[in-house]
Amino acid sequence: MAVTMKNVVIFVRDFEAAKRFYREMLNLPLANESTMMLEFFPGGTTLGVATAMHEAAYPLVGRHTGVTLRVTDIEDLCQRLTAAGVPFAEPLEHSPWGKMAVVQDPDGNQIALVDR
């Protein structure tokens, strides 16, 4: 038996706002799109953004997701997000191991951004 990772999903309430955030603000590469779910990062394990449609998914909206995205020009992205009014749970910080920020999507889901 072989087991592989298909995707990780972030649940949202406002799908249209999430679509703008993940596609336009973060500029993630789109793999698939349906009326209730987006999948990013074609060719491997995807990051899904899906409408919370059942009771078990509702509490999963608006929290720290545990998702970390590696960004090549993190300072530029953070400046662009700040200028667009995107909230940060943690501002960009410099540390001996690299740079990191935690951004919030329109539903309050927190995504870590790192440069390494």
ABEGO torsion letter per residue (X at the ends): XBBBBABBBBBBABAAAAAAAAAAAAGBBBABBBAABBBBGBGBBBBBBBBBABAAAAAABGBBAGBBBBBABAAAAAAAAAAAGBBBABBBBBBAAEBBBBBBBAAGBBBBBBAX
